[in-house]
Amino acid sequence: MRTGKQLWTFHAIPQEGDPARETWGKDSAEYVGNMAAWAPLTADEELGYIYIPLTAPTVSYYGGHRPGKNLYSESLVCLMLRPKARLVLQMIHHDLWEYDAATPPILGDITVEGKKIKAVFASNKSGFLYVFNRVNGKPVWPIEERPVPKSTVPGEERGPTQPFPTNPPLTIAKGSAKMT
């Protein structure tokens, strides 16, 4: 029976008691704002899941005031209506580049090595495409944590690694800028 009664609430900036709160250093979750989903949300009615592509927190081009990985920023968050649960698939740790997810996640059924997979495809402004099994949240292909250069900006503590999808392969046209 549908009553319209609120079942639960999700906070894009983690509140006290949420384990993700620990990924926000110096109590920055208290004063950082502007976490939102600029792109439309995508729902899988059959599974009862909603996929939310979240942006970077204020201010995305400097993060010295918000050390840590900053979960749920730059993530594809999957909210499961029943039971109260969520999957968090972070595409950028501690964003400094305005690489937020600017497109809605896309649902599709794919076949990989003869196995059918209900997939969700998520992209962001980095140009990467992240592909997850939309039932269990596991990457369809490995996502590697690769080292990235340290920040040279005073006060900025960039994360030592970023997640890189391994498939589809990244190709760069001859003469174009090198991706690092």
N, C-alpha and C positions, 0 to 999 in steps of 0.2 A: 504494500500500500504506500502510495506517495503522499507525504504530508507537507513537504516544503521545509521541514525542520532541518536546520543546519547540522551536518554530521561532524564536521571538523574543519579546521582552518590551516592553510599553508602560508607561511611567511617567507618571502623571497630572501629577506635578510634574517638569518636565524635568530630566534629569540632565546632567552634563558631556558635551559633544559634540553635544547636541541644540540646533539653532538656536533653538528656542523658549526656551531658557534665558536668552537675551539680553533677553527681555521682562520679566524679573524683576530689578528694580534692587536695588542694595546687597546682592547675594548673598542675597536673601531666600528663594530656592528652597532654601537650606541649612537653614532653620529653620522655614519655614511648613509647616503640615500640613493635615490634614483634607480633602484633595481626594478626592471620592468620587462615585459615581453613586448617588444616593438612589433615583432612579426605575429601573425595570427597563430592561435593555438590549433593543435590537431587532435582529434578524438578518434579512438577506436571503440566504437559503440559495442561491438561484440565482446571485447575484453573488459570494457569499462575503464579504460585508461585515457588520460589526457596528457599530451606531450606539450610542454611549455618551453620555448626557446628563450632563455633569459639573457639579459644584457650585462654590461659591466656596471659596477657601482660608480658613483660620483667620486672623483673625476677620473675617467678611464685612462687618460694619458699620463697620469702621475699617481703612483700608489704608495708613496712614502708614508702617508698618513693611515694606511690600512695594510700592514704587513700580513703575510700568510697567503694561503691558497684562495681564500675568500669564497668558500662554497656558499651559495648556489650560483654565484656569478658565472657568466660565460658557460652556462650548462644547458643541456637538454634535461629538464626535470620531468619525470613521468609520475603523475599522481594516479594512484589506483583508488577508485571510488570506494570499493569494499574489498578487503578490509582496509582500514586507514594505513596506507603504506606509500612509499615513494622510492623511485630509483633516481640516482643523480649521475649523469654522464657528463663530467666536466670536460669541455673542449679546450679551454685556455685557463691556466693557473695564474691568478694575480695579473689580470690584463693591464697592459700599458699601451696598447696599440689601437684600441677601439675596434677589436676583432669580434664584436658581438654577433650573435645569430640574427641576421636580418631577413631570413626567409622562414616560412613555416616548415616544420618537419613534414616529410612525405612518407606515407605508408605504402608498402608494396610487398607482394609475395614474390620471392626469388628462389632460384634453385642453385645451390652451391655444392659441387661435388656430388650431385645426384640427390641431395637432401633439400626438401622444401623448407623455407624459412619465412616466417612472418617478420618482415624487416621494417625498420624506421630509418630514414635517411635524414641526416642533419648536416647542415653546412653553416659556415660562418664567413666573415670577411677575410679570413686568412686564405680562402680558396680551397680549403680541405673539405672532403666529404667524409663524414663519420657514419658508418653503417652498423646498426645494432639489431640484435634479435629483439623484436618488440614485446615478446612474451616474458623473457627473463633478463633483458638489459645487457646481455653479454655482447661484446663486439663480434660481428660476423667474421671480420679479419682482424688480426692483431693490431692494437694501437700501442705504439712504443713510446715510452718516456725517454726523450732524447735531451742531452745537455744543451743548454743555450747560454750565450755569453752573459756575464754579469753586467749589471747596470753601471754606468759611469756617472749617473745623476746622484748628487749628494742626498742622502737620506732614503734613497730607493733601494729596496731589498727584493729584487726580482727572484722568482723561484729558480732553482738550479736546472729544472727540466720542464719540458712542455710535451703534451701528447700529440704524436704524429700518426695518422692512419697509414697503414702499409698498403692498402688497396682501396680504391684504384690508385695506381702509381702516379706520383707527381712528375710531370714532364715540363721542362722549361725550354722555350724556344731559344735557338741559338742567338746569342747577342743580348738576351734579356737579363735582367737582374737576377743574381743568385739568391735563392731562398735559404735563409739560415734560421 
